[in-house]
Amino acid sequence: MAGGAMAGAMFGRYELRRLLGVGGMGEVYEAFDTTKDRVVALKVLNRELAADPTYVQRFRRESHAMASVQEPHVIPVHDWGEVDGVLYIDMRLVRGSDLKERLQQHGKLTPGEAVQVVEQIAAALDAAHELGLVHRDVKPANILLTANLFAYLVDFGIAHGASDPQLTSAGSAVGSMAYMAPERFEDVPMTPAVDTYALTCVLYESLVGRVPFPVNSLAGAIGSHQMAPPPRPSAVDPALSAFDAVIERGMAKRPEQRYGSPGDLARAARAALVQAERDAPATVPGPRVTPLVKQPPPRPFTGQTRVTGPQPPPPTAPSPAQPPAAAHRSAPQQPIAGFAQPGRQQTRMSTGPQFSSGAYAHPSEPLPLPQRNSATPILAGALGALIVVAAVGVAVWVMLSVNDSGTDRAGQPVSSSSLQVPPPVVVSVSQEAPTGVPQAPPTEPKATTTTVPPLNSAVTGADGQGFLSGGPRCNDNDAAMTIARTTTSRVVICHTGADRFYYKGVAVRNGNAIELDDPVPTGDGGFTATNPSDGTQYQVTPAGLTIIKSGSVLSSEAMLEFAHR
């Protein structure tokens, strides 16, 4: 039967809408469950294999095992059964693309992204291994990624027999064999170590953008896995040298020489990431100065200096100075994609180095300081001379208005009390002075900084202000006092510098965000934030995130990574 031939047909109570993928033993369709009134992913066993009792028994056993794995990075199974002698598995439909497609279209991941994906898949594998289930086909094509880089391990429990096309077909075998442990080609029982080996291959490919042994033949792939030493990421990128030992151990030829579990591999990869970031050349960022408004280009110098105040005759119309308030007129707030919070405007949210603030900055940031001009001494002298000339001009004008005999021009005596002396002339240089005109050095405001201790550990994909992508981040230059990553959420507790805090949380699956003021410290880096609108509490501790409303626990999420100051 050609792939996708069942699309558009009814399969029991399921309307098969379109083909999503083809595996070694079956096909996966987007289907509509007419009984439960929901869209699902339906995996259907090939009709040819459905006639083999061995595959039928194995498929059923694996279906039960999949349904028993309670781990966020394993797609939940709704149901399984048989229609007209053909077995199926009904699963949640997840929108996204697989890691293979991501690598082909966008190239290698950043080290932080690669470790983040490996950690999530390792958690899924550890949960399966505890139930005695070995995946046996861990590869980028079986890792589904959402837009927020939430990873799912798919195609669980499909055992590959000796006659499986993936072992004999050159077209598909190389794709899977690029991740197969050496013992997969021997007549020995499979252990969880084969999944650890395969996940290490995935880590390598994610870091450097190519498979560990890029060969074009079946024999070449088998020989490389059994004989060739594990490749070193640093041979492709010296900045990845911290991962060399991780790949070497994870791809060891003997199973007992590898990491004890996929979770151990993930923890070693995270330690290597921390080491790589520590060994990276230090960069000293420049001052964070962004204009509040678009700056006009400098005007050409006309030789005129703007003077305000009463002028001696002949009168000269004064040039109005720019109102001070204009310098602080804020541009319209720009929305930040992916973090829109219903009912509350997001303000001053820094999104990390991958986003640009454009021509406008946040309202709390200062105006950029004018560039210092090397002709500052000349400016001071010019201003002084200008003031002297103006004062002399005023004096001459007063003297000319009085005749030598002490009478004014009307012939009346002039007394000291009746002499009208104009007020002092105030000279100001326009704010819009051209670049070529020397300008007085501005008085730089002295920034007051609050010293905060360093974080006690590192969190994947985060720095001192929170998550770099796909998660919450503190506003402006506020420091993150606590950074937490649970199975389904990302949380930061930010310090305003005035002994006050605020809570930011993002649900990874749907991107929903919340920000709450004044969370209360509970010790060991933990905080409790309360939503004033409905009293819901968000309790963050090193053990996990608990959401409580009206005394009932709405959600309890296990903590994967936790750091605090």
C-alpha positions in Angstrom: 0.0 0.0 0.0 1.4 3.4 -1.0 2.3 5.8 1.8 -0.7 8.0 2.8 -3.2 5.8 0.8 -5.6 5.9 3.7 -5.8 9.7 3.9 -9.4 10.9 3.5 -10.8 7.5 4.5 -12.6 6.5 7.7 -10.7 4.1 10.0 -13.2 3.0 12.6 -14.3 6.1 14.4 -11.4 8.1 13.0 -11.5 10.4 10.0 -7.9 10.2 8.6 -7.3 13.8 7.3 -3.7 13.8 6.2 -0.4 11.8 6.4 2.1 13.2 9.0 4.9 10.6 8.6 6.0 7.1 7.7 7.9 4.8 10.0 9.5 1.4 9.6 6.3 -0.3 10.8 3.5 2.0 10.1 2.1 5.4 9.3 1.0 8.4 11.4 -2.0 10.4 10.4 -3.7 13.6 11.6 -7.1 12.2 12.4 -10.4 13.4 13.8 -11.9 11.3 16.5 -15.6 11.5 15.8 -16.6 10.1 19.2 -14.4 12.3 21.4 -14.7 15.3 19.0 -11.0 16.0 18.9 -8.0 16.0 16.5 -5.4 13.4 17.3 -2.3 11.8 15.9 -3.1 8.2 14.9 -0.3 5.7 14.4 -1.5 2.7 12.2 0.4 -0.6 11.9 1.1 -1.8 8.4 -1.4 -4.3 7.2 1.4 -6.7 6.2 2.9 -6.7 9.7 -0.6 -6.9 11.3 -0.8 -10.5 10.0 2.4 -11.4 12.0 1.6 -12.5 15.6 5.0 -11.5 16.8 4.6 -7.9 15.7 1.0 -7.8 16.9 2.1 -8.9 20.4 5.0 -6.5 20.4 2.9 -3.6 19.2 0.4 -4.2 22.0 3.0 -4.5 24.7 4.7 -1.3 23.6 1.3 0.5 23.5 0.8 -0.3 27.1 4.3 0.7 28.0 3.9 4.1 26.2 0.7 4.8 28.0 2.3 4.1 31.3 5.2 6.6 30.8 4.1 9.7 32.7 6.8 12.2 31.5 6.1 15.6 29.9 8.5 14.9 27.0 6.7 11.8 25.9 3.5 12.4 23.9 0.5 11.1 25.9 -1.4 8.1 24.5 -5.2 8.5 24.6 -6.2 5.1 23.4 -5.1 2.0 21.4 -6.9 -0.8 19.7 -7.7 -2.6 16.5 -9.9 -1.9 13.5 -10.5 -4.6 10.9 -7.4 -6.5 12.1 -5.1 -3.4 12.0 -3.6 -2.1 15.2 -3.5 1.6 16.0 -2.3 4.0 18.7 -4.3 7.3 19.4 -1.9 10.0 20.7 -2.0 13.8 21.3 -1.3 15.8 18.2 1.6 18.2 18.7 2.2 21.0 16.2 5.9 21.5 15.4 8.8 20.2 13.3 11.3 17.5 14.0 15.0 18.1 14.9 16.1 16.7 11.6 14.1 19.3 9.7 15.4 22.0 12.0 19.0 21.1 11.4 18.5 20.8 7.6 16.8 24.2 7.4 18.7 26.3 9.9 21.9 24.4 10.6 23.4 23.5 13.9 22.0 24.6 17.3 23.7 26.8 19.7 25.4 24.8 22.5 22.8 26.0 24.9 20.0 24.8 22.6 21.6 21.5 22.0 22.0 20.8 25.7 18.4 21.9 26.3 17.1 19.4 23.8 19.3 16.6 25.1 18.2 17.2 28.7 14.5 16.9 27.7 14.9 13.8 25.6 17.1 12.2 28.4 14.3 12.8 30.9 11.9 10.9 28.5 14.3 8.0 28.1 15.0 7.7 31.8 11.3 7.4 32.5 10.9 4.8 29.8 14.0 2.8 31.0 12.5 2.7 34.5 9.6 0.7 32.9 11.9 -1.6 31.0 11.3 0.1 27.7 14.2 0.7 25.3 13.4 3.1 22.5 16.0 1.7 20.1 15.5 4.5 17.5 16.6 7.8 19.0 17.4 10.1 16.2 16.6 13.7 15.1 13.7 12.6 13.0 12.1 11.2 16.2 12.5 14.3 18.2 9.7 16.8 17.8 10.2 20.4 18.7 7.7 23.1 19.3 8.3 26.8 18.6 9.6 27.3 22.2 12.1 24.4 21.8 10.0 22.1 24.0 11.0 18.6 22.9 9.0 15.4 22.6 10.4 11.9 21.9 8.2 10.2 19.4 7.9 6.8 17.7 8.2 5.0 21.0 8.2 1.3 21.3 8.3 0.3 17.6 10.7 -2.6 17.8 12.8 -3.3 14.7 13.2 -7.0 13.8 15.9 -8.5 11.8 13.8 -8.2 8.6 13.0 -4.5 9.2 13.5 -2.4 6.1 15.6 0.0 8.2 18.3 -2.8 8.4 18.3 -3.7 4.8 17.2 -0.7 2.7 20.1 1.5 1.8 17.7 4.4 1.3 16.6 4.6 4.9 19.2 2.5 6.8 21.9 5.1 6.7 19.6 7.7 8.3 19.0 5.4 11.3 22.4 3.7 11.4 24.1 7.1 11.9 22.9 6.8 15.6 23.2 3.0 16.2 25.4 1.7 18.9 28.0 -1.0 17.9 26.2 -3.8 19.7 23.1 -3.1 17.6 24.9 -5.0 14.8 25.6 -8.0 17.0 23.3 -10.8 18.3 23.2 -9.6 21.9 20.3 -8.3 24.1 19.6 -4.6 23.8 20.1 -2.5 26.9 19.3 1.2 27.7 22.9 1.9 26.8 22.0 1.8 23.1 19.7 4.8 23.8 22.5 6.7 25.6 24.8 6.1 22.6 22.2 7.3 20.1 21.4 10.4 22.2 25.1 11.2 22.3 25.2 11.1 18.5 22.2 13.5 18.4 24.1 15.8 20.8 27.1 15.8 18.5 25.1 16.5 15.4 23.2 19.3 17.1 26.5 20.9 18.1 28.4 20.7 14.8 25.6 20.3 12.2 26.6 16.9 10.9 26.4 13.2 11.9 29.3 11.7 13.8 30.4 9.4 10.9 29.3 11.0 7.6 29.5 8.0 5.3 27.5 7.1 2.2 27.3 3.3 2.6 25.8 0.8 4.9 29.1 -1.0 5.4 30.8 2.3 6.1 28.3 3.2 8.8 28.6 -0.2 10.5 32.4 -0.1 10.4 32.7 3.4 11.7 30.5 2.7 14.8 32.4 -0.5 15.5 35.9 0.6 14.8 36.4 4.4 14.5 37.1 6.5 17.6 34.3 8.9 18.6 34.7 12.3 16.8 35.7 15.4 18.7 33.5 18.5 18.4 36.6 20.7 18.8 37.9 19.4 15.5 35.0 21.3 13.9 34.8 24.2 16.3 37.6 24.7 18.9 35.1 26.5 21.1 33.4 23.2 21.7 36.4 21.5 23.3 34.6 21.1 26.6 32.2 18.6 24.9 35.0 16.3 23.6 35.1 14.2 26.7 31.3 14.0 26.8 31.1 12.7 23.3 34.0 10.3 23.8 32.3 8.6 26.8 28.8 8.7 25.5 29.9 7.0 22.3 32.2 4.4 23.9 32.3 1.1 22.1 31.5 -1.0 25.1 28.2 -0.3 26.8 29.6 -0.4 30.3 32.0 2.4 29.5 29.2 4.8 28.6 27.3 7.0 31.0 25.0 5.1 33.3 21.9 6.7 31.9 20.8 9.3 29.4 20.2 11.6 32.4 23.9 11.2 33.4 24.8 12.1 29.8 22.6 15.2 30.0 24.2 16.4 33.3 27.7 15.9 31.8 26.6 18.0 28.8 25.3 20.8 31.0 28.6 20.8 32.9 30.5 21.0 29.7 28.2 23.9 28.6 29.0 25.8 31.8 32.7 25.1 31.3 32.6 26.3 27.7 30.8 29.5 28.7 33.4 30.1 31.4 36.3 29.5 29.0 34.8 31.8 26.3 36.8 35.0 25.8 35.5 37.7 28.0 33.9 40.7 26.2 33.4 44.1 27.8 30.1 45.5 26.6 29.9 49.2 26.0 27.5 51.5 27.9 23.9 50.5 27.3 22.6 53.8 25.8 19.6 53.8 23.5 17.9 57.0 22.3 14.3 57.6 23.4 13.4 59.3 20.1 14.8 59.2 16.6 17.7 61.7 16.4 17.6 64.2 13.5 20.8 64.5 11.4 23.1 67.4 12.4 22.3 70.7 10.8 25.0 72.6 8.8 26.7 75.3 10.8 25.5 78.8 9.7 27.9 80.9 11.8 25.1 82.1 14.1 24.8 81.6 17.8 21.3 81.7 19.3 21.0 84.4 22.1 18.0 84.7 24.3 16.9 87.6 26.5 16.5 91.4 25.8 18.7 92.5 23.0 20.2 95.9 22.3 19.0 97.7 19.2 18.7 96.9 16.4 16.4 94.3 17.8 16.9 90.7 16.7 14.2 88.1 17.0 15.3 85.4 19.5 15.4 81.8 18.4 13.2 79.7 20.6 15.1 76.9 22.4 13.8 73.4 22.2 11.5 72.7 25.1 13.2 70.5 27.6 10.2 68.1 27.7 10.7 67.3 24.0 13.9 65.5 24.9 12.0 63.0 27.1 9.0 62.4 24.8 8.6 58.6 24.8 8.0 56.6 21.6 5.0 54.3 21.5 5.7 51.1 23.4 6.5 48.3 21.0 5.0 44.8 21.7 7.4 42.0 22.3 6.5 38.9 20.3 5.7 35.8 22.1 5.1 37.2 25.5 1.8 39.1 25.3 0.0 38.9 28.6 -3.8 39.3 28.5 -5.1 42.3 30.4 -1.7 43.8 31.2 0.7 45.7 29.1 4.2 44.3 28.9 6.7 47.1 29.6 10.5 47.4 29.6 11.1 43.7 28.9 14.6 43.0 27.7 14.6 40.1 25.3 18.3 39.2 25.2 20.9 39.7 22.5 18.9 38.2 19.7 16.4 41.0 19.6 17.0 44.6 18.5 15.4 47.6 20.2 15.4 49.4 16.8 15.1 53.2 16.8 13.2 53.4 20.0 14.1 52.4 23.5 12.2 51.7 26.7 10.8 54.7 28.6 13.1 54.1 31.6 16.3 54.4 29.7 18.3 57.7 29.5 19.0 59.8 26.5 22.4 59.0 24.9 25.2 61.3 26.1 26.6 63.6 23.4 29.9 62.7 22.0 32.8 64.5 23.6 34.5 66.9 21.3 38.2 67.4 21.3 37.7 71.1 20.9 36.1 71.5 24.4 38.8 74.1 25.5 38.0 76.2 22.4 34.3 76.1 23.2 34.9 77.4 26.7 37.0 80.2 25.4 34.5 81.1 22.7 31.7 81.2 25.2 33.7 83.5 27.5 34.6 85.8 24.7 31.0 85.9 23.5 29.8 86.9 27.0 32.4 89.7 27.2 31.5 91.1 23.8 27.8 91.1 24.7 28.5 92.9 28.0 30.6 95.5 26.2 27.8 96.0 23.7 25.3 96.7 26.4 27.6 99.1 28.2 28.3 101.1 24.9 24.5 101.2 24.2 23.9 102.7 27.7 26.6 105.2 27.3 25.5 106.3 23.9 22.0 106.9 25.3 23.3 109.5 27.7 25.0 112.7 26.6 28.2 114.1 27.9 26.5 116.7 30.1 24.6 114.1 32.1 21.3 114.7 30.3 19.4 112.3 28.3 18.5 113.0 24.7 15.3 114.7 25.8 17.4 117.3 27.7 16.4 116.0 31.1 18.9 115.3 33.9 19.7 111.7 34.5 19.8 110.3 38.0 21.1 107.0 39.1 17.7 105.9 40.2 16.1 106.6 36.8 18.8 104.9 34.8 17.3 101.8 33.1 20.0 99.1 32.9 18.9 96.1 30.8 19.2 92.7 32.5 22.2 90.5 31.9 22.3 88.8 28.5 21.9 85.1 28.7 23.7 83.2 26.0 22.6 79.6 25.3 23.8 77.2 22.6 21.0 75.4 20.9 20.5 71.7 21.6 20.6 71.2 17.9 24.0 72.6 17.4 25.9 70.9 14.5 28.5 68.3 15.0 31.2 70.7 13.8 30.6 73.2 16.5 32.4 72.6 19.8 30.0 71.7 22.6 30.3 72.0 26.3 30.9 68.7 28.1 27.7 67.5 29.6 27.3 66.6 33.2 27.1 62.8 33.2 24.7 61.4 35.8 26.3 59.1 38.3 24.6 55.7 38.2 23.9 54.1 41.5 24.4 50.3 41.3 23.3 47.7 43.8 25.8 44.9 44.2 24.2 41.5 44.1 26.0 38.2 44.8 26.5 35.7 41.9 24.1 32.9 41.2 25.0 29.7 43.0 24.7 27.6 39.8 24.0 27.8 36.1 20.6 27.2 34.4 20.6 26.1 30.8 19.8 28.9 28.3 20.0 31.6 31.0 22.3 34.3 32.2 22.2 36.7 35.2 18.9 38.3 34.0 17.0 35.3 33.1 16.4 33.2 30.0 18.0 34.3 26.7 15.1 32.9 24.6 11.9 31.0 25.1 11.4 32.2 28.6 11.0 35.1 31.0 13.7 37.8 31.5 14.2 40.6 33.9 13.4 44.2 32.8 16.2 46.6 31.9 19.3 45.9 34.0 17.4 44.2 36.9 19.2 41.1 38.2 17.5 37.7 38.5 17.6 36.6 42.1 16.1 33.2 41.3 16.0 31.3 38.0 13.9 28.2 37.7 13.2 25.7 35.0 10.6 23.0 35.6 9.2 20.4 33.4 6.7 22.8 31.8 7.5 26.3 33.0 10.3 28.9 33.2 10.4 31.4 36.1 12.5 34.3 37.2 12.4 36.4 40.3 13.8 39.8 39.6 15.3 42.5 41.9 14.5 46.1 41.3 17.4 47.5 43.2 15.2 49.0 45.8 14.7 45.9 47.9 11.6 44.9 45.9 11.0 42.0 43.7 8.7 40.9 40.9 7.8 37.5 39.5 7.8 36.5 35.8 6.7 33.1 34.6 6.1 31.6 31.1 4.4 28.3 30.3 6.6 26.6 27.7 3.9 24.7 25.8 1.7 27.7 24.9 3.9 30.8 25.7 1.4 32.2 28.2 3.1 34.7 30.5 2.4 36.3 33.9 4.1 39.0 35.9 3.3 39.7 39.6 4.7 42.3 41.9 6.2 41.8 45.3 6.8 38.1 45.7 7.7 37.1 49.3 11.1 35.3 49.9 10.7 32.0 51.6 14.3 31.0 52.1 16.8 28.9 50.0 16.1 31.1 47.0 12.4 30.3 47.1 9.6 32.9 46.7 5.8 33.0 46.9 4.0 35.3 44.5 0.3 36.1 44.8 -2.1 37.2 42.0 -4.1 40.0 43.5 -7.0 39.5 41.1 -7.9 36.0 42.3 -5.6 35.1 45.1 -3.7 32.4 43.2 -0.3 31.7 44.7 2.8 30.6 42.8 5.3 28.9 45.1 8.8 28.5 43.7 11.2 26.3 45.7 14.3 24.3 44.8 12.0 21.2 44.6 9.4 22.6 42.1 6.7 25.1 41.2 3.3 24.7 42.9 0.3 26.7 41.9 -2.5 27.0 44.6 -5.9 28.6 44.4 -8.5 28.6 47.2 -6.5 26.0 49.1 -6.4 23.6 46.2 -3.3 22.6 44.3 -3.9 23.4 40.6 -0.5 22.3 39.4 2.7 20.8 40.8 5.8 20.8 38.5 9.1 19.1 39.3 12.2 21.3 39.2 14.8 20.5 36.6 17.2 23.4 37.2 17.3 26.0 40.0 19.7 28.8 40.7 19.6 31.7 43.2 21.8 34.4 44.7 
